[in-house]
Amino acid sequence: MLCSDLMRKRWSGPEWNNAVMRVFGIAGYSGMGKTTLLERLVPELTSRGLVVSLIKHSHKAIEIDRPGKDSYRLREAGCSEVLLLGDGRWALMHELRGADEPPLAYLLSRLQRCDLVLVEGFKEGDFPKLEVWRAAVGKPTLWPSWPGICGIASDTPAALPAGDVQRLDLADLEGLADFVLAHAAEQAGP
């Protein structure tokens, strides 16, 4: 068996099918390709039999509802939360109404149990993260200044700054998935 086959077998086993959620972050400046990596990484992880969820943090105001829709009108009328249920999905919208953003631990507690929660953003959070870095963007790495970064994935690994952090190739999807699974931190489920 190849090493990657052993890792896939190891991480799709019963240790990932218990009551413990694991958390792993994807960090990097805007434009580095975090979402693009996640689009490729999630199918690789789910193909290993894992249930994967995502929390994405944005510094921008987000709007997932549309003006004129009943749910939008009722939220604007003052509802703290509006839950939409439709054919195929449901969504819960919670209005902060000037309150501080909740911490990651609170958001994790709102998710249904899963094997792995990927977190995009929350750069300052102290949980394991993989930084996505591309030299062409022209920004320095977040590592070593940001907490939790245990690896850097790049399209040009040779261009990464010297230091004690694992370097990974963005093109090696199986290797990236193995890295995420090996470093994900346990989080008590809801």
PyMOL commands that set and color helices and strands:
alter all, ss='L'
color gray80, all
select helices_A, chain A and resi 3-11+14-16+34-46+70-76+104-110+135-137+157-159+173-183
alter helices_A, ss='H'
color red, helices_A
select strands_A, chain A and resi 20-27+52-56+81-86+89-94+116-120+129-133+149-154+166-169+185-188
alter strands_A, ss='S'
color yellow, strands_A
deselect
rebuild
show_as cartoon
